[in-house]
Structure formats: structure tokens, C-alpha cells
């Protein structure tokens, strides 16, 4: 039987870090600060004087090609490449957080979620008493196709992710399956770094992207070989990184998902479309937040029957 009587979390105290943006190449400083219960996760562009608050919400996704970027609904304030940091935040069970940032792109650091994870763990988390986590319970199967990419989500007793990728050599076809909830899945994929093919770099740079990319923050493949083969490769490593991206993107729902996600040929765009389709019909889902004054047994029984 699942336990939904889990308290919300924030961090114990502020913590700062700095680094280079993968696409802008601009140095940026970020400060994570505790936030009030039920406030969610949101970015604050400190370099802007007004209209600088950007909630980490899938409805604020602005672009989702090579990274996930968010844009404030009431201004042109945006923030790029949020997915790895958000995966680390939700992977540590954090529900409420202020992210102060002094430019438009989150630093890429080592290209995975590992460095963010270390930073968060250095200050620790705080349970917010009498405020319980919110859960998104998937009731009907939902699927969406975007080109060859397919995103499906269906009822389950916990969060599960089934991810399949197929890239040119030396990656090839990889698939991976995890279950047990966001935090358990995250622990298995947080170290997997972003990657690209050398022949795509020139195109990205022509479009003003990958200005801060290097062999320190990305795995680069050229002529069927890794240019930086010293990363800790493992079976299905690249499916793990795409799973990390999925975790970062679905954290923008700002609810703890109870459902099975299956993605073939994953990407930020199909993740966005999948989230939009979940909320297109009320019959697809229900939202639950524990309340000490309510009888919880009815919901538990219905979930046990899934």
C-alpha cells in the first residue's frame, strides 16, 4: 500500500553556485533559497528589475528543442536549460524552492545532475510540518506522438518510467525501466551526462547554441568514437540520461506523479506535449493532498485495484 502521507520539503538554508551556460556560454550565479509550503518551485531573474518571476510550470514552457526553457506569462523574462537542476531538486524530495539566477541560463556544471545533487545535499532538506505533498494520480491512458517520438502515460501504483532510445553508433538501441517513485529513479540516473554528435555542433553554434559546450560538460561522439571516453559508461547509459531529462521535464507538473510513463525516442518537445495532453481532460487524472481530517482509506483501496 502506498504512503501518501508525506510532508512537503524545502532546503534548510540558502546555497549558491556558479558556472557557464551550455548554450549561451555566459557565466551565471544561482542561489537556492528555502520557500514557503505550497509555494512550489520558481525562478527569479535577479538581473531584471520587474516581472522577473518564472514559476517552474509546464504551462510556462517556451522552447523545448535541445533544452527546456521557461518564459514568464507576463513578460519576456525567460530561463534556459532548467531540466537537470529541476531533476536534482525533485530527486531530493523538494517541493518548494526559490531559484535566484542572475542571467538567462542555468549553469550546466558537469552536464548531469550530480553536481546540483551535491550542492543540495550540502545544505540538507527541511520537512514542512502539517503540509503534505500533492499527488497527480493518472486515471486513463494518455499518449501523444511527435514525429517518431512517442510519450504514453497510464495508471500505476507508483511512478514508473520505461525509456527507449536509438542513436547511431556507438550508442545504438538502448532501453531501460525503473519503478519505485521519483527519488528512487533519480538515484539511478543522476550521474548520466548530456551528449551530442560532433557533426551537430556546428549547426547548433550557427543558431547561437552550444556556446558553452565542452568536453568537460558533454560527451561528444565523432566518427563512431567518444572524444572523451573517460566518463563512467555503463549499460544503457544514454537511456539513463534521457530518463534524467524526462524527470526534469515532468517535475514541471509540480505534483508527484502516480503513473507509468513510456517514452520511445524521447525529447523535450514530446515530454511537453505529453504533459499538456494529460491535463487536456479532467477524466485523465485526479489530484490528491492528504488532510488529517479526511478518511484516506477510500483512495488507497481504489489505487490498490489499479
N, C-alpha and C positions, 0 to 999 in steps of 0.2 A: 504494500500500500504506500502510495506516495505521500510525502510530507510537504504540505503547502503552508504550514505554519512556520515560516522562515522570515526573520527580521530583515528589513532593508539595511543597506550598508553605505557608508561613505569612508573617506580616509581619515586617519587620526589627526594629521596636521598637513600644512602645505608642503609641497616639494617642487623644485624647479629643475629643468634640464634644458639643454640647447643642442642644436645640430643643424645640418643642411637639409633643405627640402629636396626630395628626389627630382621633382620636375622643375621647380623654379630655380634651384641652385642657390637660394637665398638662406643665409643663416637666420635662425629663428629661436626665440626663447619661449618656453612654455612653463606655466606654473599650474599645478593641480591643487585645487583647494576644496576642503570639505563643503558640502552643501546640505540644505535642509531636507528632511523627509518629504517624499512625494514631489520633489522639485525636478527630478530627472537629471540627465547629463546635458550640459550645454557649453558652447564655446563663447568666449568673449574676446573680440578683436581689440586688444589694448591700443593698437596703433590708430584706431578710428575714434573720433570724438563722440559720435552719436550713432544710434541704430546699429550697434555693434554686437548684439546678442544673437547667436545662432543655435537654436535647440538641435540636439543630435536626434533628429526625427526623419524617418524615411520620406515624409512628405516634403522635406526641405532638400532632397537630393537634387542637385543642379546638373551635374555631369557624372557619367558613370562609364566612361570608356576604359581608360587604362588605370584609373583610380576612382574612388568615390569622393566627390566634392559636394559640399553643402552650401546653400545660399539662404540668407535671411529673407523672410517673406516680405519685409517692409523696407528693404534697402538692397544695395548692391554688395553688401558685406558677404564674403564667402570664405570658405576654408577647404583646402585640398588635402587628399591622401589621409583620410581620417581612419581608415579601416583597421590598421594594425594596432593603433593606440586604443581604439574602442574595443577591440577583441581582448586586449590586456585588461582593460577596466572591467568589462563584464566577466572576463575569465577569473577575476579576483572577487567576484560576487558583489561588485559595487553598483549601486543603483542611482546614487545622487552625487554629482560632482560638477564643480566649476572648472573649466579649462581655459585659462587666460593665455592668449597667444599674441605675440607682437608682430606677426605678419600673416600671410595668407596660406601658408602650408605647414603642416605638422612635420617636424624633422623625421627623416626616415631612419636615423640611427643605424642599426646593423642590417636592416632590411627584413627583419622578422618582428615578432612581438617580445622577444626575450629581454631586450634592454628596457623596454617600458615595464615589463613584469618585475625586473629587479628594482627599478625606481619605485614602483608602487609598494612592493614588499618592504622597502627600506623604511617606510613610514608606518605601514600597517593599516588595518581597516578597523572601523568602528561600527558596531551594531546599533541601530537606531530604535530604541525600545518603544514598543506599542505601535510601531509602523511596520506592516507586513509587506512582503514582496507581492507584486502583481503578476498574474499568470495569464497568458494567452493560450486557451485550450482549443485546438483545432478540431472541428466537428465534421467537416466534409473535405473530401479530397479536392485539391485545387492544383491546376497545372497550367503552365504557360510555356510557349516556345518562341524563341528569338533566333532566327537563323537556324543553326544546328544545335544551339543551346536549349536545354530543357530544364525547367525548375518545377518540381512537384512537392507538395506537402500534404500529408494525410494524418488521420488520427493515430495517436500512440499514447503510451502511458508515461513517456518522458521525451526529452529532446533526443532525436537520433539524426545522424547525418550520413548519407550514402553519396559519395562523390566519385565521379569517373572523369578522367582526363585522357586526351590522346594528342600527343605532340610529336613533331619529328624527332628523330634520334638525336641524342642518346636517351631521351625520356621515354618515348613510346606510349603505350597504353597503360594506365595505372588506375586502380580503383581501391577505395578504402571505405570502411564502415565503422562508425562509432556510435555508442549509445551511453546513456547514463546521466545526461544533463550537460549544460553549457560548460561548467567548470571542469568536469572530467574530460570532455572532448578537447577543450582548450589546452589542457596539460600535455596532450599527446601531439599537438601541432604548433605550439607557440614558438619553437625553435626554427621552423621551416622558413627559409628566406625567399624573397621575391626573385624572379628570374626573367631573362629575356634572351632572344636570339640576336647575335651581333648585327645581322643584316637589317634588323628593325630599328637599330639605334639611330642611324642617320635620318630616317623618316621621322622619328619622334623629335629629334633635335630641330629639324626643319619646321616642325609645328610648335616649337617653343617648349617642348617637354624633355624630360630626362637630362636637364641641365646640371643636376647634382648627382647623377648616377656615377657609380664607380665600382671597381671590383671588391670594394670593402662593404658595399651595401646591396649588391645584387649579384646573383650567379649569372654569368654570361656564357652563352654557347656559340661556338663558331666552328663550322666545318665538322659537325658531329662530335665536338670535344668541348669540355669545360675549360674556359680560360683560367678559372680559379678553382681548381679541383680540391682545394683543402677544406671545403665545407664538409660537415658531418653527414654525408649522404647515407640514406637508408632505404629499404624497400618502400615504394610509394611515397617518396619524399615530396614530389611535386604535387601529388594529390593532397598531401598534408598541407602544403602552402595554400592551395586553392580552398581547402576546408577552413583554414585560418581566415582567408578573405570572406568566406561565407559567414563565419562567426562575426567578423567585424561589421559586415553589412546588416545582418539580421538584428544586431544589437540596436540598430536604429528604430526598431519597433518599440523599444523602451518597455518591453514586457518580457517575462520569462516564458519561452515557448514550450508548450507541451504538444509535440507532434513530430512526425518523421519527415525530414527533408531529403529529397533525392535530386541530385543535380548531375546532368550529363553535359560535358563541355562547358564548365562553369565560367561565369564572368560577372562583373559588377552590374552590367545592364540587365541581364536576366534575373539577377537577385532582386534588383529594384522592381522589375515588372512582377515578379512573384509576390513580393510584399504588397504591392498595390492591388493585386488580384485577391489576396486573402481578404482585404478589407472592403472589396467591392460589394460584398453581400454579407448582411448580418448573420445569415444562416451558416456561414463558413466557420464561425468562431464564437466563443464566449470569453469573457474576461472575469477573472476571479481574484479577489483580495480577501484574505482571511480577516474575520472580525470576531473577537472574543465573545460577542453577544449572540452569534449565529450558530446554528447546528451545522456542522461540517459533514456529517455522515452521508447525506444525500448525494453530494458532489463526489465524494470518494467512491461510493457504490457505482455511480454512473461511469466513472473513469475506469474502474476495475473491469467493466464489461466491454471495454474497447477491444 
